């Protein structure tokens, strides 16, 4: 049955109204049109592409942006009355507290060795969930809308973190720029985090480019600048918190290592290790010594790398016997974690000895890597250890040594 002409006219009018609405919607900052635009949360009269466009237009728009006075309505029975200004103020305070005490720590605590119920489990190879990215984007818009500059800076840092681990380092660096510029003027301990994070973004972006790309060198130079600023801030502002200083030094060293600036990286790792050992923070010291070994291997200095990794083993032994951990279940976890890390460390020493031709020493550390992998209770670590050792002997054409590993049970 064909529709009547009256129905056709009504449908056409409705479509025309929708088209008119689309024509009238455009970004106040860049004049872009589209169905993705977000309305101003306060006045509901203008639109923006994203939080960046909102921020650009904020100075002028704020002069005329006011909440629309609710038109007098005869509300149907049961419909809630419009919120009062006091209720709106309370909602803003509640949301601000939630962002500061729950959302931000869920990301910013990831770089700390301290335990936290708010930590999220993401990092290299394990990107954050898209919902977390959306939540940080919304939090930044909330901070900008309510003109909370301190919260805005924190949200930008948090958003840059999740962008970095979502393979969106370029966007992360973009959102960090206003924060970095702010802390260039206002030097405080809070300057450390944005500088280190900017350096991490630069390292990531540099690693994605070919050696012939001129942008690669620019990102490397920017990384050096940001790390220098971070190290200066860490030295100046974290003297009373040496644990924080050790963690910052470790992150700076990892940036330098990833950027293949090996000599500088080793120097920073040694500083981090020394700082951590003064506080009996043996986990941080072990991580720093581990990275020293990796830097030396890439510099083709396997004998020196072995020395660094043996130093790491000493720190891991102290970590396992940490008397500061009073809870028995925590101690058990530390023992298993130490065994896991010792397995990896012995595996590194094994490979270095094997490539040096020191077969007897290699066999000793091969066995210790397997023993610790079993003690860790992690079946995957045992399998990884055996795969690594078999591949090493294959590369050296040592079928006899590979055959010994075939006898090891993975059950």
C-alpha positions as CSV (number, residue, x, y, z in Angstrom):
1,X,0.0,0.0,0.0
2,X,1.4,3.4,-1.0
3,X,1.7,6.2,1.6
4,X,-0.8,9.0,1.3
5,X,0.3,12.4,0.0
6,X,-0.4,13.9,3.5
7,X,2.0,11.4,5.1
8,X,4.6,12.0,2.4
9,X,4.4,15.7,3.1
10,X,4.8,15.2,6.8
11,X,7.8,13.0,6.4
12,X,9.4,15.5,4.0
13,X,8.9,18.3,6.5
14,X,10.5,16.3,9.3
15,X,13.6,15.6,7.1
16,X,13.8,19.3,6.2
17,X,13.7,20.3,9.9
18,X,16.6,17.8,10.6
19,X,18.6,19.2,7.7
20,X,18.1,22.8,9.1
21,X,19.3,21.7,12.5
22,X,22.5,20.2,10.9
23,X,23.1,23.4,9.0
24,X,22.8,25.5,12.2
25,X,25.3,23.3,14.1
26,X,29.0,24.2,13.7
27,X,32.1,24.4,15.9
28,X,32.4,27.8,17.4
29,X,36.2,27.7,17.1
30,X,36.9,26.2,13.7
31,X,33.5,26.3,12.0
32,X,33.5,22.6,11.3
33,X,30.1,21.0,10.7
34,X,29.1,17.4,11.5
35,X,27.1,15.1,13.7
36,X,30.0,14.6,16.1
37,X,29.9,18.1,17.6
38,X,29.5,18.4,21.4
39,X,27.2,21.1,22.8
40,X,28.5,23.5,25.5
41,X,27.5,22.0,28.8
42,X,26.6,25.3,30.3
43,X,24.6,27.4,27.8
44,X,23.5,24.6,25.4
45,X,23.7,27.1,22.6
46,X,27.0,26.5,20.8
47,X,29.0,23.5,19.7
48,X,32.7,22.4,19.7
49,X,34.6,19.6,17.9
50,X,36.5,18.6,21.1
51,X,37.9,19.9,24.3
52,X,40.8,21.6,22.5
53,X,38.5,23.7,20.3
54,X,36.4,24.5,23.5
55,X,39.6,25.7,25.2
56,X,40.6,27.9,22.2
57,X,37.2,29.6,22.1
58,X,36.7,29.8,25.9
59,X,38.0,33.3,26.5
60,X,35.5,35.0,24.2
61,X,32.6,32.6,24.7
62,X,32.8,32.8,28.5
63,X,31.7,36.5,28.2
64,X,28.3,35.4,26.9
65,X,28.1,31.8,28.2
66,X,25.3,31.6,30.8
67,X,23.0,28.9,31.9
68,X,19.7,29.2,30.2
69,X,17.0,30.3,32.7
70,X,14.4,27.5,32.8
71,X,11.2,28.5,31.1
72,X,8.2,28.3,33.5
73,X,6.8,24.9,32.9
74,X,3.7,23.0,34.1
75,X,5.6,19.9,35.0
76,X,3.7,16.6,34.6
77,X,3.0,14.9,37.9
78,X,6.1,13.0,39.0
79,X,8.6,14.9,36.9
80,X,11.6,16.2,39.0
81,X,12.0,19.9,39.4
82,X,15.0,21.6,37.8
83,X,18.2,21.6,39.9
84,X,19.0,24.6,42.0
85,X,22.3,26.4,41.8
86,X,23.3,24.8,45.1
87,X,22.6,21.3,43.8
88,X,24.6,22.0,40.7
89,X,27.5,23.3,42.8
90,X,27.4,20.1,44.9
91,X,27.4,17.9,41.8
92,X,30.5,19.7,40.5
93,X,32.3,19.3,43.9
94,X,31.4,15.6,43.9
95,X,32.6,15.0,40.4
96,X,35.9,16.9,41.0
97,X,36.6,14.8,44.1
98,X,35.9,11.6,42.1
99,X,38.3,12.6,39.4
100,X,41.0,13.6,41.9
101,X,40.7,10.7,44.3
102,X,39.8,7.8,42.0
103,X,40.3,8.5,38.2
104,X,43.6,10.2,38.3
105,X,45.3,7.9,40.8
106,X,44.2,4.9,38.6
107,X,46.7,6.1,36.0
108,X,49.3,8.2,37.7
109,X,50.0,5.6,40.3
110,X,51.0,3.1,37.6
111,X,54.5,4.6,37.5
112,X,55.0,4.2,41.3
113,X,56.4,1.1,43.0
114,X,53.9,1.6,45.8
115,X,50.9,-0.6,46.0
116,X,47.5,1.0,45.4
117,X,44.0,-0.4,45.0
118,X,43.4,2.3,42.4
119,X,46.1,1.1,40.0
120,X,45.0,0.1,36.5
121,X,46.8,-2.8,34.9
122,X,48.1,-1.4,31.6
123,X,51.5,-0.7,30.1
124,X,53.6,-1.7,27.1
125,X,51.8,-4.4,25.1
126,X,48.7,-4.0,27.4
127,X,46.8,-0.9,26.3
128,X,44.1,0.7,28.5
129,X,40.5,0.0,27.8
130,X,38.7,2.5,25.5
131,X,36.3,3.3,28.3
132,X,39.2,4.7,30.4
133,X,40.3,6.9,27.5
134,X,36.7,8.2,27.1
135,X,36.5,8.8,30.8
136,X,39.7,11.0,30.8
137,X,38.5,12.9,27.7
138,X,35.3,13.7,29.5
139,X,37.2,14.6,32.7
140,X,39.3,17.1,30.7
141,X,36.1,18.7,29.2
142,X,34.6,18.9,32.7
143,X,37.7,20.7,34.1
144,X,37.8,23.2,31.2
145,X,34.0,23.8,31.4
146,X,34.3,24.6,35.1
147,X,37.4,26.7,34.7
148,X,39.4,24.5,37.1
149,X,43.0,25.0,35.8
150,X,44.7,22.8,38.4
151,X,42.4,19.9,37.6
152,X,42.7,20.6,33.9
153,X,46.5,20.2,34.1
154,X,46.1,16.9,36.0
155,X,43.6,15.6,33.5
156,X,45.9,16.5,30.6
157,X,48.7,14.5,32.2
158,X,46.4,11.5,32.9
159,X,45.0,11.7,29.3
160,X,48.5,11.8,27.9
161,X,49.3,8.6,29.9
162,X,46.4,6.6,28.4
163,X,47.1,8.0,24.9
164,X,50.7,7.0,25.1
165,X,49.8,3.4,25.9
166,X,47.0,3.4,23.4
167,X,49.6,3.9,20.5
168,X,48.4,7.6,20.3
169,X,51.7,9.2,21.5
170,X,51.3,12.2,19.1
171,X,47.9,13.1,20.7
172,X,49.4,12.6,24.1
173,X,52.2,15.1,23.4
174,X,49.7,17.5,21.9
175,X,47.6,17.6,25.1
176,X,50.7,17.9,27.3
177,X,52.0,21.0,25.5
178,X,50.1,23.6,27.7
179,X,51.1,21.8,30.9
180,X,54.8,21.7,29.8
181,X,54.7,25.4,29.0
182,X,53.1,26.1,32.3
183,X,55.8,24.3,34.3
184,X,58.5,26.0,32.4
185,X,57.3,29.2,34.1
186,X,56.2,27.7,37.4
187,X,59.0,25.3,38.6
188,X,57.6,22.9,41.2
189,X,57.9,19.2,42.0
190,X,54.9,18.7,39.8
191,X,57.0,19.7,36.8
192,X,58.7,16.4,36.8
193,X,55.8,14.2,35.6
194,X,54.8,16.2,32.5
195,X,58.5,16.5,31.4
196,X,59.2,12.8,31.8
197,X,55.9,11.9,30.1
198,X,56.7,14.3,27.2
199,X,60.0,12.6,26.8
200,X,58.4,9.2,26.8
201,X,56.0,10.3,24.0
202,X,59.0,11.6,22.0
203,X,60.8,8.3,22.3
204,X,57.7,6.5,21.1
205,X,57.2,8.8,18.2
206,X,60.9,8.6,17.2
207,X,60.9,4.8,17.3
208,X,58.1,4.7,14.7
209,X,60.1,6.7,12.1
210,X,62.8,5.6,9.8
211,X,66.4,6.8,10.2
212,X,66.0,9.0,7.1
213,X,63.0,10.9,8.4
214,X,64.2,14.3,9.7
215,X,61.3,14.3,12.3
216,X,63.1,11.4,14.0
217,X,66.0,13.6,15.0
218,X,63.7,16.4,16.1
219,X,61.9,14.0,18.5
220,X,65.2,12.8,19.9
221,X,66.4,16.3,20.6
222,X,63.0,17.2,22.2
223,X,63.4,14.1,24.3
224,X,66.8,15.2,25.6
225,X,65.4,18.7,26.4
226,X,62.5,17.2,28.4
227,X,64.7,14.8,30.3
228,X,67.1,17.5,31.2
229,X,64.2,19.5,32.6
230,X,62.8,16.5,34.4
231,X,66.2,15.6,36.0
232,X,66.7,19.3,37.1
233,X,63.3,19.3,38.7
234,X,63.8,15.9,40.3
235,X,67.2,17.0,41.8
236,X,65.8,20.3,43.0
237,X,62.4,19.3,44.3
238,X,62.6,15.6,45.4
239,X,65.5,15.8,47.8
240,X,63.2,15.1,50.7
241,X,61.6,12.2,48.9
242,X,64.4,9.9,47.7
243,X,62.0,7.1,46.7
244,X,60.3,9.5,44.3
245,X,63.6,10.7,43.1
246,X,64.8,7.1,42.4
247,X,61.6,6.3,40.5
248,X,62.0,9.4,38.3
249,X,65.6,8.7,37.6
250,X,64.7,5.1,36.6
251,X,62.0,6.4,34.2
252,X,64.5,9.0,32.7
253,X,67.1,6.2,32.2
254,X,64.6,4.0,30.4
255,X,63.8,6.9,28.1
256,X,67.5,7.4,27.3
257,X,67.9,3.6,26.8
258,X,64.9,3.4,24.4
259,X,66.4,6.4,22.6
260,X,69.7,4.5,22.3
261,X,71.6,7.1,24.3
262,X,73.4,4.3,26.1
263,X,76.2,6.1,28.0
264,X,73.8,8.7,29.4
265,X,71.3,6.0,30.3
266,X,73.9,4.0,32.3
267,X,74.9,7.1,34.3
268,X,71.2,7.8,35.2
269,X,70.6,4.2,36.1
270,X,73.6,4.1,38.4
271,X,72.2,7.3,40.1
272,X,68.8,5.6,40.5
273,X,70.3,2.4,41.9
274,X,72.4,4.3,44.5
275,X,69.4,6.4,45.5
276,X,67.2,3.4,45.9
277,X,69.8,1.4,47.9
278,X,70.1,4.1,50.5
279,X,66.4,3.5,51.2
280,X,66.5,-0.3,51.0
281,X,64.3,0.0,47.9
282,X,65.8,-3.1,46.4
283,X,63.1,-3.6,43.8
284,X,63.9,-0.2,42.2
285,X,67.7,-0.9,42.5
286,X,67.3,-4.2,40.8
287,X,65.4,-2.7,37.9
288,X,68.0,0.0,37.4
289,X,70.9,-2.6,37.4
290,X,68.9,-4.8,34.9
291,X,68.7,-1.9,32.5
292,X,72.4,-1.2,32.9
293,X,73.1,-4.8,31.7
294,X,70.8,-4.3,28.6
295,X,72.5,-1.0,27.7
296,X,75.9,-2.7,27.9
297,X,74.8,-5.6,25.8
298,X,73.7,-3.2,23.1
299,X,77.1,-1.5,23.3
300,X,78.6,-5.0,22.7
301,X,80.1,-5.3,26.2
302,X,78.8,-8.7,27.4
303,X,81.4,-9.1,30.1
304,X,80.4,-5.8,31.7
305,X,76.7,-6.7,31.3
306,X,77.4,-9.9,33.3
307,X,78.8,-7.8,36.1
308,X,75.7,-5.6,36.1
309,X,73.3,-8.5,36.1
310,X,75.2,-10.2,39.0
311,X,74.7,-7.0,40.9
312,X,71.0,-7.2,40.1
313,X,70.9,-10.7,41.6
314,X,72.3,-9.3,44.9
315,X,69.5,-6.7,44.9
316,X,66.9,-9.3,44.2
317,X,68.1,-11.5,47.0
318,X,67.7,-8.5,49.4
319,X,64.3,-7.8,47.9
320,X,63.3,-11.4,48.7
321,X,64.5,-11.1,52.3
322,X,62.8,-7.7,52.8
323,X,62.2,-7.5,56.6
324,X,59.9,-4.5,56.2
325,X,57.2,-6.7,54.8
326,X,55.4,-8.0,57.9
327,X,52.4,-9.7,56.3
328,X,53.2,-13.4,55.6
329,X,51.1,-13.5,52.4
330,X,52.9,-10.5,51.1
331,X,56.3,-12.1,51.9
332,X,55.2,-15.2,50.0
333,X,54.3,-13.0,47.0
334,X,57.7,-11.2,47.2
335,X,59.5,-14.6,47.2
336,X,57.7,-15.7,44.1
337,X,58.2,-12.4,42.4
338,X,61.9,-12.5,43.3
339,X,62.2,-16.0,41.8
340,X,60.5,-14.9,38.6
341,X,62.9,-11.9,38.2
342,X,66.0,-14.0,39.2
343,X,65.0,-16.5,36.5
344,X,65.0,-13.8,33.9
345,X,68.3,-12.4,35.3
346,X,70.1,-15.8,35.2
347,X,68.7,-16.2,31.7
348,X,70.4,-13.0,30.6
349,X,73.7,-14.0,32.2
350,X,73.5,-17.5,30.6
351,X,73.1,-15.9,27.1
352,X,76.0,-13.6,27.7
353,X,78.3,-16.4,28.8
354,X,77.2,-18.6,25.9
355,X,78.0,-16.0,23.3
356,X,81.4,-15.4,25.0
357,X,82.1,-19.2,24.6
358,X,82.2,-19.8,28.4
359,X,80.0,-23.0,28.2
360,X,80.5,-24.2,31.8
361,X,79.5,-20.8,33.2
362,X,76.6,-20.7,30.8
363,X,75.4,-24.1,31.9
364,X,75.5,-23.0,35.6
365,X,73.2,-20.0,34.9
366,X,71.0,-22.1,32.6
367,X,70.2,-24.4,35.5
368,X,69.7,-21.5,37.9
369,X,67.3,-19.9,35.5
370,X,65.3,-23.1,35.3
371,X,65.3,-23.7,39.0
372,X,64.0,-20.1,39.7
373,X,61.4,-20.3,37.0
374,X,60.0,-23.4,38.7
375,X,60.1,-21.7,42.1
376,X,58.2,-18.7,40.7
377,X,55.2,-21.0,40.1
378,X,54.8,-19.4,36.6
379,X,54.6,-22.1,34.0
380,X,54.9,-19.5,31.2
381,X,58.2,-18.3,32.6
382,X,59.6,-21.8,32.6
383,X,58.5,-22.3,29.0
384,X,60.0,-18.9,28.0
385,X,63.3,-19.8,29.7
386,X,63.6,-23.0,27.8
387,X,62.7,-21.4,24.5
388,X,65.3,-18.7,25.0
389,X,68.0,-21.1,25.9
390,X,67.2,-23.5,23.0
391,X,67.3,-20.6,20.6
392,X,70.7,-19.5,22.0
393,X,72.3,-22.9,21.6
394,X,70.7,-23.2,18.1
395,X,72.3,-19.8,17.1
396,X,75.7,-21.2,18.3
397,X,75.2,-24.6,16.6
398,X,75.5,-26.4,19.9
399,X,73.1,-29.3,19.3
400,X,74.6,-31.2,22.3
401,X,73.6,-28.4,24.7
402,X,70.2,-28.1,23.2
403,X,69.6,-31.8,23.7
404,X,70.2,-31.4,27.4
405,X,67.3,-28.9,27.6
406,X,65.0,-31.3,25.9
407,X,65.1,-33.5,29.0
408,X,63.7,-30.7,31.2
409,X,60.0,-31.3,32.2
410,X,57.6,-28.3,31.9
411,X,55.0,-30.0,34.0
